[in-house]
Amino acid sequence: MRRGKRPRWMLKIAEERIDILFRMADREFSANPHRSHRYTELARNIAMKYRVRIPREWRRRFCRKCYSFLKPGANCTVRIADGKVNFRCHECGHIMRFPYIREKKDRRRNKIESHTTKEGTDEQITVGAHNKCGESQSDR
Amino acid sequence: MITPRNIFRHELIGLSVRIARSVHRDIQGISGRVVDETRNTLRIEMDDGREITVPKGIAVFHFRTPQGELVEIDGRALVARPEERIKKKFRKP
């Protein structure tokens, strides 16, 4: 085992606890926001102690600077600008920027791939037609 | 999954709890929901909406898991920081 690495079952409990805490934070936010900020802090402590990544669905739900829980529409605004998603925390005014260049690239790649596969299928059809119809297709 | 076997390592916040026995008589029999945890205390929101801070070390707690099982735990097994409890070794007192 690597130095400082925890056994698998501990990491599993840590992951479960992080998920429970964030869900509690989400539920408590409307009634007691200070509790949800506290739960975020506890979840982050667990994540740091056991070097577990905070799941993707919760990573954008707390402020990177003041670590308060964020609920879009209540204490945070989400805007898209310059190829980034901007989360503005209303507790401290910090702006978190998440670029979505990877998704953009994927979309571009899919576009190109869909073109090429379409041409490929076209070719296959012509090849099949060529086999059937003889030389009339290949002359073109 | 919170089971009776790993409950003292798992998240206590959100569970419903009853104080079964305590050195301090006034807090004995209190029931409610855990809303916060520190190294030495649990903060319990009682059924009438009041919050009370209870030291872990002096009481025996009855927790109810989300599956509905009742678990009795000596508070002395819980005395540790919330994030440290996962790796805490449990000794029968």
gemmi code that builds the backbone of each chain (N, CA, C; Angstrom):
import gemmi

chains = {
    "A": [
        ("MET", (0.828, -1.202, 0.000), (0.000, 0.000, 0.000), (0.862, 1.251, 0.000)),
        ("ARG", (0.470, 2.258, -0.783), (1.229, 3.489, -0.855), (1.138, 4.210, 0.485)),
        ("ARG", (2.164, 4.996, 0.798), (2.193, 5.691, 2.076), (1.037, 6.691, 2.136)),
        ("GLY", (0.313, 6.660, 3.272), (-0.801, 7.590, 3.431), (-2.065, 7.151, 2.735)),
        ("LYS", (-2.008, 6.041, 2.010), (-3.190, 5.540, 1.295), (-4.060, 4.755, 2.265)),
        ("ARG", (-5.361, 4.970, 2.195), (-6.285, 4.289, 3.102), (-6.849, 3.045, 2.444)),
        ("PRO", (-7.254, 2.053, 3.277), (-7.885, 0.864, 2.690), (-9.185, 1.210, 1.975)),
        ("ARG", (-9.564, 0.316, 1.089), (-10.689, 0.557, 0.188), (-11.999, 0.855, 0.955)),
        ("TRP", (-12.245, 0.095, 2.043), (-13.531, 0.266, 2.736), (-13.633, 1.636, 3.392)),
        ("MET", (-12.476, 2.185, 3.836), (-12.515, 3.534, 4.429), (-12.881, 4.563, 3.369)),
        ("LEU", (-12.296, 4.405, 2.176), (-12.587, 5.363, 1.106), (-14.057, 5.294, 0.728)),
        ("LYS", (-14.616, 4.063, 0.780), (-16.024, 3.901, 0.416), (-16.921, 4.650, 1.410)),
        ("ILE", (-16.616, 4.477, 2.719), (-17.391, 5.200, 3.726), (-17.242, 6.706, 3.534)),
        ("ALA", (-15.996, 7.136, 3.238), (-15.761, 8.568, 3.037), (-16.613, 9.094, 1.891)),
        ("GLU", (-16.645, 8.359, 0.775), (-17.449, 8.801, -0.372), (-18.927, 8.891, -0.009)),
        ("GLU", (-19.403, 7.861, 0.718), (-20.814, 7.864, 1.109), (-21.131, 9.056, 2.007)),
        ("ARG", (-20.208, 9.331, 2.942), (-20.458, 10.433, 3.873), (-20.477, 11.770, 3.158)),
        ("ILE", (-19.566, 11.946, 2.187), (-19.547, 13.200, 1.423), (-20.884, 13.388, 0.722)),
        ("ASP", (-21.371, 12.299, 0.106), (-22.639, 12.386, -0.622), (-23.796, 12.722, 0.329)),
        ("ILE", (-23.831, 12.043, 1.492), (-24.892, 12.309, 2.474), (-24.865, 13.775, 2.899)),
        ("LEU", (-23.639, 14.282, 3.196), (-23.536, 15.650, 3.699), (-24.001, 16.665, 2.667)),
        ("PHE", (-23.604, 16.469, 1.392), (-24.031, 17.433, 0.383), (-25.536, 17.370, 0.172)),
        ("ARG", (-26.103, 16.161, 0.234), (-27.552, 16.069, 0.059), (-28.286, 16.744, 1.205)),
        ("MET", (-27.753, 16.553, 2.438), (-28.336, 17.242, 3.590), (-28.226, 18.751, 3.413)),
        ("ALA", (-27.058, 19.209, 2.925), (-26.854, 20.645, 2.732), (-27.885, 21.199, 1.757)),
        ("ASP", (-28.132, 20.447, 0.682), (-29.101, 20.882, -0.321), (-30.494, 20.980, 0.286)),
        ("ARG", (-30.832, 19.999, 1.134), (-32.168, 19.950, 1.723), (-32.362, 21.059, 2.752)),
        ("GLU", (-31.297, 21.341, 3.534), (-31.418, 22.287, 4.644), (-31.320, 23.736, 4.194)),
        ("PHE", (-30.877, 23.951, 2.937), (-30.479, 25.313, 2.558), (-31.590, 26.338, 2.748)),
        ("SER", (-32.833, 25.986, 2.346), (-33.896, 26.992, 2.400), (-34.228, 27.385, 3.840)),
        ("ALA", (-34.152, 26.427, 4.769), (-34.519, 26.723, 6.159), (-33.335, 27.276, 6.954)),
        ("ASN", (-32.213, 26.557, 6.962), (-31.052, 27.015, 7.729), (-29.802, 26.994, 6.860)),
        ("PRO", (-29.514, 28.118, 6.165), (-28.340, 28.137, 5.280), (-27.021, 27.932, 6.025)),
        ("HIS", (-26.939, 28.385, 7.286), (-25.660, 28.233, 7.992), (-25.323, 26.760, 8.194)),
        ("ARG", (-26.372, 25.922, 8.323), (-26.117, 24.496, 8.473), (-25.534, 23.921, 7.189)),
        ("SER", (-26.067, 24.340, 6.041), (-25.551, 23.757, 4.802), (-24.108, 24.195, 4.551)),
        ("HIS", (-23.751, 25.429, 4.975), (-22.348, 25.826, 4.856), (-21.468, 24.941, 5.743)),
        ("ARG", (-21.961, 24.637, 6.917), (-21.222, 23.778, 7.855), (-21.057, 22.368, 7.273)),
        ("TYR", (-22.118, 21.837, 6.636), (-22.047, 20.484, 6.076), (-21.039, 20.442, 4.930)),
        ("THR", (-20.996, 21.523, 4.144), (-20.004, 21.593, 3.074), (-18.592, 21.520, 3.643)),
        ("GLU", (-18.392, 22.259, 4.739), (-17.073, 22.270, 5.369), (-16.704, 20.866, 5.853)),
        ("LEU", (-17.669, 20.184, 6.493), (-17.399, 18.829, 7.000), (-17.085, 17.877, 5.838)),
        ("ALA", (-17.857, 17.988, 4.756), (-17.639, 17.108, 3.612), (-16.258, 17.348, 3.017)),
        ("ARG", (-15.846, 18.617, 2.966), (-14.540, 18.943, 2.405), (-13.425, 18.405, 3.307)),
        ("ASN", (-13.637, 18.491, 4.625), (-12.649, 17.945, 5.559), (-12.446, 16.459, 5.302)),
        ("ILE", (-13.555, 15.719, 5.129), (-13.443, 14.276, 4.874), (-12.696, 14.036, 3.561)),
        ("ALA", (-13.071, 14.802, 2.528), (-12.451, 14.609, 1.218), (-10.946, 14.855, 1.279)),
        ("MET", (-10.539, 15.877, 2.045), (-9.110, 16.195, 2.118), (-8.361, 15.142, 2.923)),
        ("LYS", (-9.000, 14.692, 4.014), (-8.340, 13.726, 4.889), (-8.070, 12.408, 4.164)),
        ("TYR", (-9.047, 11.944, 3.377), (-8.912, 10.632, 2.743), (-8.585, 10.730, 1.263)),
        ("ARG", (-8.302, 11.961, 0.807), (-7.925, 12.220, -0.590), (-8.920, 11.583, -1.551)),
        ("VAL", (-10.185, 11.831, -1.266), (-11.267, 11.373, -2.139), (-11.728, 12.589, -2.938)),
        ("ARG", (-11.985, 12.399, -4.228), (-12.480, 13.516, -5.035), (-13.937, 13.763, -4.695)),
        ("ILE", (-14.302, 15.038, -4.632), (-15.711, 15.380, -4.457), (-16.413, 15.110, -5.786)),
        ("PRO", (-17.530, 14.369, -5.774), (-18.153, 13.979, -7.033), (-18.493, 15.183, -7.911)),
        ("ARG", (-18.541, 14.936, -9.204), (-18.700, 16.011, -10.174), (-19.982, 16.805, -9.948)),
        ("GLU", (-21.053, 16.091, -9.535), (-22.324, 16.790, -9.378), (-22.289, 17.806, -8.241)),
        ("TRP", (-21.370, 17.621, -7.259), (-21.296, 18.538, -6.121), (-20.154, 19.524, -6.248)),
        ("ARG", (-19.252, 19.324, -7.211), (-18.040, 20.155, -7.249), (-18.370, 21.627, -7.508)),
        ("ARG", (-19.457, 21.880, -8.245), (-19.801, 23.272, -8.548), (-20.811, 23.816, -7.552)),
        ("ARG", (-21.104, 23.063, -6.502), (-22.149, 23.493, -5.585), (-21.602, 24.147, -4.323)),
        ("PHE", (-20.280, 24.430, -4.286), (-19.779, 25.230, -3.168), (-18.716, 26.182, -3.672)),
        ("CYS", (-18.546, 27.308, -2.935), (-17.619, 28.345, -3.366), (-16.185, 27.902, -3.087)),
        ("ARG", (-15.318, 28.133, -4.049), (-13.912, 27.748, -3.899), (-13.175, 28.658, -2.921)),
        ("LYS", (-13.747, 29.831, -2.658), (-13.018, 30.773, -1.820), (-13.523, 30.761, -0.389)),
        ("CYS", (-14.854, 30.861, -0.207), (-15.372, 30.915, 1.167), (-16.037, 29.591, 1.561)),
        ("TYR", (-16.047, 28.613, 0.670), (-16.540, 27.261, 0.957), (-17.980, 27.230, 1.438)),
        ("SER", (-18.778, 28.212, 1.030), (-20.190, 28.135, 1.401), (-20.944, 27.372, 0.316)),
        ("PHE", (-22.034, 26.773, 0.733), (-22.840, 25.985, -0.193), (-23.543, 26.940, -1.167)),
        ("LEU", (-23.573, 26.572, -2.440), (-24.188, 27.434, -3.444), (-25.438, 26.786, -4.003)),
        ("LYS", (-26.508, 27.579, -4.063), (-27.724, 27.121, -4.704), (-28.059, 28.108, -5.811)),
        ("PRO", (-27.879, 27.713, -7.067), (-28.128, 28.660, -8.158), (-29.537, 29.215, -8.069)),
        ("GLY", (-29.664, 30.520, -8.177), (-30.961, 31.164, -8.067), (-31.200, 31.720, -6.680)),
        ("ALA", (-30.488, 31.210, -5.678), (-30.673, 31.690, -4.312), (-29.471, 32.513, -3.862)),
        ("ASN", (-28.282, 31.911, -3.838), (-27.107, 32.682, -3.424), (-25.972, 32.568, -4.437)),
        ("CYS", (-26.326, 32.296, -5.699), (-25.294, 32.258, -6.725), (-25.935, 32.442, -8.091)),
        ("THR", (-25.213, 33.128, -8.974), (-25.713, 33.284, -10.345), (-24.826, 32.489, -11.276)),
        ("VAL", (-25.417, 31.880, -12.290), (-24.676, 31.103, -13.278), (-24.824, 31.798, -14.619)),
        ("ARG", (-23.692, 32.168, -15.227), (-23.712, 32.838, -16.524), (-22.680, 32.189, -17.447)),
        ("ILE", (-22.951, 32.261, -18.730), (-21.985, 31.737, -19.693), (-21.307, 32.918, -20.375)),
        ("ALA", (-19.961, 32.924, -20.356), (-19.229, 34.017, -20.982), (-17.883, 33.507, -21.483)),
        ("ASP", (-17.505, 33.871, -22.687), (-16.196, 33.537, -23.255), (-15.875, 32.054, -23.176)),
        ("GLY", (-16.823, 31.183, -23.445), (-16.541, 29.752, -23.422), (-16.344, 29.203, -22.031)),
        ("LYS", (-16.821, 29.928, -21.027), (-16.722, 29.440, -19.642), (-18.083, 29.583, -18.968)),
        ("VAL", (-18.316, 28.694, -17.969), (-19.496, 28.851, -17.133), (-19.057, 29.586, -15.877)),
        ("ASN", (-19.653, 30.746, -15.613), (-19.247, 31.548, -14.461), (-20.249, 31.384, -13.329)),
        ("PHE", (-19.750, 30.972, -12.166), (-20.575, 30.892, -10.961), (-20.154, 32.044, -10.056)),
        ("ARG", (-21.075, 32.947, -9.789), (-20.742, 34.050, -8.900), (-21.367, 33.786, -7.539)),
        ("CYS", (-20.509, 33.719, -6.506), (-20.977, 33.465, -5.140), (-21.480, 34.763, -4.540)),
        ("HIS", (-22.720, 34.792, -4.059), (-23.252, 36.013, -3.475), (-22.804, 36.209, -2.029)),
        ("GLU", (-22.178, 35.183, -1.437), (-21.705, 35.309, -0.051), (-20.436, 36.155, -0.008)),
        ("CYS", (-19.512, 35.920, -0.958), (-18.238, 36.631, -0.909), (-17.915, 37.337, -2.220)),
        ("GLY", (-18.703, 37.113, -3.268), (-18.460, 37.801, -4.526), (-17.437, 37.144, -5.437)),
        ("HIS", (-16.919, 35.994, -5.024), (-15.924, 35.292, -5.830), (-16.588, 34.699, -7.075)),
        ("ILE", (-15.873, 34.695, -8.194), (-16.405, 34.105, -9.417), (-15.585, 32.860, -9.764)),
        ("MET", (-16.279, 31.718, -9.844), (-15.606, 30.480, -10.274), (-15.838, 30.322, -11.769)),
        ("ARG", (-14.780, 29.983, -12.506), (-14.927, 29.845, -13.960), (-14.602, 28.416, -14.363)),
        ("PHE", (-15.544, 27.782, -15.041), (-15.328, 26.417, -15.512), (-15.363, 26.421, -17.047)),
        ("PRO", (-14.227, 26.236, -17.700), (-14.248, 26.213, -19.156), (-14.905, 24.944, -19.678)),
        ("TYR", (-15.578, 25.070, -20.805), (-16.162, 23.863, -21.388), (-15.567, 23.597, -22.767)),
        ("ILE", (-14.250, 23.822, -22.869), (-13.551, 23.633, -24.142), (-13.590, 22.167, -24.566)),
        ("ARG", (-13.575, 21.255, -23.573), (-13.558, 19.830, -23.909), (-14.863, 19.430, -24.612)),
        ("GLU", (-15.983, 19.927, -24.061), (-17.269, 19.628, -24.673), (-17.343, 20.221, -26.075)),
        ("LYS", (-16.771, 21.447, -26.215), (-16.755, 22.092, -27.528), (-15.981, 21.243, -28.525)),
        ("LYS", (-14.790, 20.787, -28.072), (-13.941, 19.983, -28.957), (-14.644, 18.694, -29.341)),
        ("ASP", (-15.307, 18.077, -28.345), (-16.034, 16.832, -28.615), (-17.097, 17.056, -29.686)),
        ("ARG", (-17.803, 18.195, -29.540), (-18.873, 18.464, -30.495), (-18.295, 18.630, -31.894)),
        ("ARG", (-17.161, 19.378, -31.957), (-16.498, 19.593, -33.252), (-16.085, 18.253, -33.864)),
        ("ARG", (-15.496, 17.399, -33.000), (-15.004, 16.098, -33.479), (-16.170, 15.244, -33.967)),
        ("ASN", (-17.275, 15.246, -33.196), (-18.445, 14.467, -33.596), (-18.972, 14.920, -34.952)),
        ("LYS", (-18.955, 16.252, -35.161), (-19.430, 16.807, -36.419), (-18.610, 16.227, -37.570)),
        ("ILE", (-17.276, 16.303, -37.404), (-16.387, 15.808, -38.463), (-16.598, 14.315, -38.667)),
        ("GLU", (-16.672, 13.580, -37.542), (-16.825, 12.121, -37.636), (-18.131, 11.751, -38.323)),
        ("SER", (-19.196, 12.467, -37.984), (-20.486, 12.141, -38.599), (-20.403, 12.358, -40.112)),
        ("HIS", (-19.652, 13.427, -40.523), (-19.462, 13.655, -41.969), (-18.751, 12.475, -42.608)),
        ("THR", (-17.611, 12.113, -41.984), (-16.785, 11.059, -42.599), (-17.533, 9.732, -42.629)),
        ("THR", (-18.249, 9.413, -41.522), (-18.967, 8.129, -41.531), (-20.057, 8.139, -42.595)),
        ("LYS", (-20.666, 9.335, -42.795), (-21.716, 9.410, -43.811), (-21.117, 9.107, -45.186)),
        ("GLU", (-19.957, 9.742, -45.463), (-19.288, 9.476, -46.737), (-18.936, 8.003, -46.864)),
        ("GLY", (-18.468, 7.441, -45.717), (-18.106, 6.024, -45.736), (-19.287, 5.155, -46.134)),
        ("THR", (-20.445, 5.408, -45.504), (-21.621, 4.584, -45.828), (-21.997, 4.771, -47.295)),
        ("ASP", (-21.876, 6.050, -47.739), (-22.177, 6.311, -49.154), (-21.286, 5.442, -50.052)),
        ("GLU", (-20.006, 5.447, -49.712), (-19.057, 4.672, -50.523), (-19.413, 3.191, -50.530)),
        ("GLN", (-19.741, 2.693, -49.300), (-20.087, 1.269, -49.235), (-21.270, 0.952, -50.139)),
        ("ILE", (-22.234, 1.848, -50.117), (-23.412, 1.603, -50.960), (-23.006, 1.570, -52.431)),
        ("THR", (-22.155, 2.550, -52.799), (-21.737, 2.584, -54.209), (-20.928, 1.335, -54.551)),
        ("VAL", (-20.114, 0.907, -53.545), (-19.328, -0.309, -53.803), (-20.261, -1.483, -54.047)),
        ("GLY", (-21.306, -1.563, -53.127), (-22.272, -2.650, -53.301), (-22.962, -2.544, -54.663)),
        ("ALA", (-23.320, -1.294, -55.004), (-23.996, -1.097, -56.289), (-23.072, -1.475, -57.437)),
        ("HIS", (-21.788, -1.112, -57.227), (-20.784, -1.416, -58.254), (-20.703, -2.929, -58.499)),
        ("ASN", (-20.719, -3.663, -57.335), (-20.627, -5.120, -57.481), (-21.824, -5.677, -58.236)),
        ("LYS", (-22.966, -5.020, -57.956), (-24.173, -5.546, -58.604), (-24.239, -5.127, -60.076)),
        ("CYS", (-24.010, -3.801, -60.258), (-24.337, -3.260, -61.585), (-23.179, -3.354, -62.578)),
        ("GLY", (-22.056, -3.764, -62.104), (-20.941, -3.895, -63.034), (-20.214, -2.586, -63.215)),
        ("GLU", (-19.806, -2.213, -64.410), (-18.839, -1.142, -64.625), (-19.443, 0.248, -64.722)),
        ("SER", (-20.740, 0.348, -64.816), (-21.348, 1.656, -65.034), (-21.063, 2.630, -63.896)),
        ("GLN", (-20.984, 2.108, -62.622), (-20.715, 2.981, -61.484), (-19.248, 3.385, -61.432)),
        ("SER", (-18.359, 2.451, -61.696), (-16.933, 2.727, -61.516), (-16.435, 3.734, -62.543)),
        ("ASP", (-17.094, 3.858, -63.679), (-16.667, 4.828, -64.684), (-16.789, 6.254, -64.176)),
        ("ARG", (-17.823, 6.506, -63.338), (-18.039, 7.849, -62.841), (-17.019, 8.323, -61.916)),
    ],
    "B": [
        ("MET", (-23.856, 2.829, 2.684), (-24.944, 2.260, 3.482), (-24.597, 2.293, 4.961)),
        ("ILE", (-25.456, 2.857, 5.750), (-25.228, 2.897, 7.191), (-25.813, 1.630, 7.796)),
        ("THR", (-24.947, 0.794, 8.356), (-25.395, -0.436, 8.997), (-24.995, -0.387, 10.471)),
        ("PRO", (-25.596, -1.238, 11.302), (-25.197, -1.245, 12.718), (-23.706, -1.532, 12.905)),
        ("ARG", (-23.077, -2.191, 11.938), (-21.660, -2.515, 12.081), (-20.752, -1.309, 11.854)),
        ("ASN", (-21.160, -0.411, 10.941), (-20.258, 0.706, 10.640), (-20.815, 2.060, 11.067)),
        ("ILE", (-21.859, 2.043, 11.881), (-22.514, 3.326, 12.180), (-21.589, 4.274, 12.933)),
        ("PHE", (-20.690, 3.753, 13.765), (-19.816, 4.658, 14.525), (-18.709, 5.231, 13.646)),
        ("ARG", (-18.576, 4.706, 12.421), (-17.635, 5.304, 11.474), (-18.361, 6.159, 10.449)),
        ("HIS", (-19.673, 6.081, 10.443), (-20.431, 6.706, 9.368), (-20.975, 8.062, 9.786)),
        ("GLU", (-21.731, 8.669, 8.896), (-22.232, 10.020, 9.142), (-23.382, 9.983, 10.141)),
        ("LEU", (-23.270, 10.777, 11.209), (-24.340, 10.804, 12.205), (-25.331, 11.925, 11.919)),
        ("ILE", (-24.882, 12.940, 11.179), (-25.766, 14.070, 10.886), (-26.949, 13.591, 10.051)),
        ("GLY", (-28.147, 13.927, 10.495), (-29.346, 13.528, 9.772), (-30.049, 12.336, 10.389)),
        ("LEU", (-29.352, 11.591, 11.263), (-29.992, 10.431, 11.878), (-30.873, 10.886, 13.042)),
        ("SER", (-31.914, 10.102, 13.301), (-32.710, 10.414, 14.483), (-32.111, 9.672, 15.675)),
        ("VAL", (-32.154, 10.315, 16.806), (-31.414, 9.831, 17.975), (-32.243, 10.039, 19.241)),
        ("ARG", (-31.989, 9.145, 20.211), (-32.597, 9.307, 21.529), (-31.508, 9.074, 22.554)),
        ("ILE", (-31.481, 9.895, 23.568), (-30.470, 9.706, 24.606), (-31.034, 8.733, 25.634)),
        ("ALA", (-30.467, 7.539, 25.660), (-31.020, 6.488, 26.497), (-30.606, 6.681, 27.959)),
        ("ARG", (-29.308, 6.845, 28.154), (-28.805, 7.042, 29.518), (-27.802, 8.176, 29.496)),
        ("SER", (-27.677, 8.833, 30.614), (-26.712, 9.912, 30.672), (-26.336, 10.179, 32.116)),
        ("VAL", (-25.100, 10.636, 32.319), (-24.668, 11.019, 33.652), (-25.450, 12.254, 34.097)),
        ("HIS", (-25.713, 13.122, 33.091), (-26.467, 14.327, 33.347), (-27.953, 14.008, 33.148)),
        ("ARG", (-28.729, 14.061, 34.234), (-30.099, 13.553, 34.193), (-31.015, 14.370, 33.277)),
        ("ASP", (-30.736, 15.701, 33.174), (-31.668, 16.558, 32.451), (-31.766, 16.219, 30.966)),
        ("ILE", (-30.683, 15.708, 30.397), (-30.725, 15.431, 28.961), (-31.144, 13.993, 28.681)),
        ("GLN", (-31.390, 13.239, 29.718), (-31.786, 11.846, 29.514), (-33.182, 11.796, 28.890)),
        ("GLY", (-33.356, 10.933, 27.888), (-34.667, 10.765, 27.272), (-34.977, 11.741, 26.152)),
        ("ILE", (-34.043, 12.648, 25.860), (-34.266, 13.600, 24.774), (-34.191, 12.878, 23.434)),
        ("SER", (-35.108, 13.193, 22.543), (-35.028, 12.589, 21.221), (-35.146, 13.668, 20.159)),
        ("GLY", (-34.554, 13.392, 18.995), (-34.575, 14.382, 17.926), (-33.692, 13.943, 16.770)),
        ("ARG", (-33.125, 14.949, 16.080), (-32.342, 14.678, 14.882), (-30.977, 15.347, 15.045)),
        ("VAL", (-29.920, 14.654, 14.641), (-28.582, 15.235, 14.759), (-28.403, 16.277, 13.664)),
        ("VAL", (-27.995, 17.503, 14.039), (-27.801, 18.533, 13.024), (-26.356, 19.008, 12.929)),
        ("ASP", (-25.541, 18.725, 13.949), (-24.135, 19.114, 13.832), (-23.308, 18.217, 14.739)),
        ("GLU", (-22.014, 18.171, 14.434), (-21.134, 17.319, 15.220), (-19.782, 17.996, 15.365)),
        ("THR", (-19.230, 17.945, 16.587), (-17.852, 18.375, 16.803), (-17.119, 17.220, 17.461)),
        ("ARG", (-15.882, 17.464, 17.898), (-15.105, 16.368, 18.473), (-15.810, 15.784, 19.695)),
        ("ASN", (-16.300, 16.653, 20.560), (-16.846, 16.178, 21.830), (-18.364, 16.258, 21.951)),
        ("THR", (-19.009, 16.883, 21.001), (-20.452, 17.093, 21.171), (-21.252, 16.715, 19.929)),
        ("LEU", (-22.538, 16.470, 20.183), (-23.521, 16.345, 19.115), (-24.536, 17.459, 19.317)),
        ("ARG", (-24.966, 18.068, 18.213), (-26.022, 19.073, 18.326), (-27.303, 18.429, 17.844)),
        ("ILE", (-28.298, 18.396, 18.724), (-29.537, 17.688, 18.421), (-30.676, 18.692, 18.307)),
        ("GLU", (-31.416, 18.578, 17.208), (-32.635, 19.386, 17.067), (-33.774, 18.553, 17.615)),
        ("MET", (-34.385, 19.042, 18.690), (-35.424, 18.252, 19.346), (-36.721, 18.357, 18.565)),
        ("ASP", (-37.662, 17.495, 18.923), (-38.903, 17.424, 18.152), (-39.709, 18.731, 18.222)),
        ("ASP", (-39.523, 19.519, 19.306), (-40.262, 20.787, 19.406), (-39.504, 21.935, 18.743)),
        ("GLY", (-38.389, 21.632, 18.042), (-37.692, 22.661, 17.275), (-36.510, 23.293, 17.992)),
        ("ARG", (-36.350, 23.031, 19.302), (-35.211, 23.604, 20.009), (-33.946, 22.812, 19.701)),
        ("GLU", (-32.792, 23.478, 19.802), (-31.521, 22.787, 19.591), (-30.783, 22.682, 20.902)),
        ("ILE", (-30.097, 21.543, 21.072), (-29.371, 21.334, 22.312), (-28.034, 20.689, 21.974)),
        ("THR", (-26.983, 21.111, 22.674), (-25.663, 20.538, 22.452), (-25.376, 19.524, 23.549)),
        ("VAL", (-25.091, 18.293, 23.156), (-24.917, 17.205, 24.110), (-23.486, 16.689, 24.031)),
        ("PRO", (-22.789, 16.585, 25.163), (-21.462, 15.976, 25.128), (-21.574, 14.491, 24.788)),
        ("LYS", (-20.664, 14.008, 23.930), (-20.743, 12.606, 23.525), (-20.329, 11.682, 24.663)),
        ("GLY", (-19.329, 12.130, 25.420), (-18.650, 11.214, 26.329), (-19.449, 10.769, 27.530)),
        ("ILE", (-20.577, 11.421, 27.814), (-21.271, 11.118, 29.065), (-22.598, 10.404, 28.840)),
        ("ALA", (-22.893, 9.997, 27.603), (-24.237, 9.488, 27.342), (-24.200, 8.215, 26.506)),
        ("VAL", (-25.312, 7.492, 26.540), (-25.509, 6.337, 25.666), (-26.632, 6.710, 24.698)),
        ("PHE", (-26.357, 6.535, 23.403), (-27.313, 7.000, 22.391), (-28.008, 5.830, 21.716)),
        ("HIS", (-29.268, 6.046, 21.378), (-29.994, 5.115, 20.510), (-30.172, 5.781, 19.156)),
        ("PHE", (-29.426, 5.300, 18.164), (-29.571, 5.858, 16.815), (-30.509, 4.973, 16.018)),
        ("ARG", (-31.204, 5.612, 15.067), (-32.026, 4.845, 14.145), (-31.439, 5.024, 12.745)),
        ("THR", (-31.043, 3.922, 12.114), (-30.444, 4.005, 10.777), (-31.541, 4.327, 9.759)),
        ("PRO", (-31.166, 4.784, 8.555), (-32.187, 5.075, 7.534), (-33.036, 3.854, 7.197)),
        ("GLN", (-32.505, 2.654, 7.418), (-33.296, 1.444, 7.165), (-34.255, 1.140, 8.314)),
        ("GLY", (-34.123, 1.874, 9.416), (-35.055, 1.708, 10.514), (-34.565, 0.819, 11.640)),
        ("GLU", (-33.267, 0.448, 11.599), (-32.756, -0.389, 12.683), (-32.344, 0.485, 13.854)),
        ("LEU", (-32.546, -0.025, 15.049), (-32.187, 0.718, 16.246), (-30.819, 0.236, 16.737)),
        ("VAL", (-29.904, 1.186, 16.960), (-28.559, 0.824, 17.385), (-28.213, 1.569, 18.662)),
        ("GLU", (-27.733, 0.823, 19.656), (-27.296, 1.479, 20.891), (-25.787, 1.660, 20.844)),
        ("ILE", (-25.350, 2.882, 21.078), (-23.906, 3.167, 21.050), (-23.523, 3.955, 22.278)),
        ("ASP", (-22.439, 3.519, 22.922), (-21.872, 4.293, 24.018), (-21.184, 5.513, 23.411)),
        ("GLY", (-21.521, 6.674, 23.929), (-20.973, 7.899, 23.372), (-19.462, 7.969, 23.405)),
        ("ARG", (-18.833, 7.202, 24.316), (-17.371, 7.275, 24.413), (-16.694, 6.735, 23.155)),
        ("ALA", (-17.412, 5.843, 22.414), (-16.854, 5.320, 21.161), (-16.903, 6.359, 20.050)),
        ("LEU", (-17.621, 7.441, 20.283), (-17.795, 8.438, 19.223), (-16.907, 9.656, 19.414)),
        ("VAL", (-16.172, 9.699, 20.542), (-15.384, 10.897, 20.816), (-14.184, 10.945, 19.894)),
        ("ALA", (-14.319, 11.716, 18.843), (-13.244, 11.971, 17.885), (-13.783, 13.001, 16.915)),
        ("ARG", (-12.888, 13.658, 16.172), (-13.371, 14.606, 15.164), (-14.162, 13.844, 14.100)),
        ("PRO", (-15.223, 14.457, 13.538), (-16.081, 13.733, 12.604), (-15.298, 13.044, 11.491)),
        ("GLU", (-14.274, 13.714, 10.941), (-13.546, 13.114, 9.830), (-12.535, 12.064, 10.300)),
        ("GLU", (-12.213, 12.084, 11.605), (-11.254, 11.110, 12.118), (-11.936, 9.806, 12.523)),
        ("ARG", (-13.257, 9.858, 12.668), (-13.960, 8.681, 13.171), (-13.887, 7.504, 12.206)),
        ("ILE", (-13.697, 7.783, 10.904), (-13.665, 6.692, 9.923), (-12.522, 5.728, 10.233)),
        ("LYS", (-11.380, 6.286, 10.670), (-10.230, 5.411, 10.882), (-10.013, 5.078, 12.352)),
        ("LYS", (-10.950, 5.502, 13.197), (-10.785, 5.258, 14.629), (-10.969, 3.772, 14.936)),
        ("LYS", (-10.113, 3.285, 15.797), (-10.235, 1.882, 16.197), (-11.208, 1.784, 17.360)),
        ("PHE", (-12.074, 0.808, 17.293), (-13.129, 0.692, 18.291), (-12.751, -0.350, 19.331)),
        ("ARG", (-12.688, 0.102, 20.584), (-12.402, -0.846, 21.669), (-13.611, -0.906, 22.586)),
        ("LYS", (-13.944, -2.118, 22.982), (-15.049, -2.255, 23.936), (-14.600, -1.751, 25.299)),
        ("PRO", (-15.331, -0.811, 25.881), (-14.913, -0.279, 27.175), (-15.183, -1.272, 28.311)),
    ],
}
model = gemmi.Model(1)
for chain_id, residues in chains.items():
    chain = gemmi.Chain(chain_id)
    for i, (resn, *xyz) in enumerate(residues, 1):
        res = gemmi.Residue()
        res.name, res.seqid = resn, gemmi.SeqId(i, " ")
        for name, pos in zip(("N", "CA", "C"), xyz):
            atom = gemmi.Atom()
            atom.name, atom.element = name, gemmi.Element(name[0])
            atom.pos, atom.b_iso = gemmi.Position(*pos), 0.0
            res.add_atom(atom)
        chain.add_residue(res)
    model.add_chain(chain)
structure = gemmi.Structure()
structure.add_model(model)
structure.setup_entities()
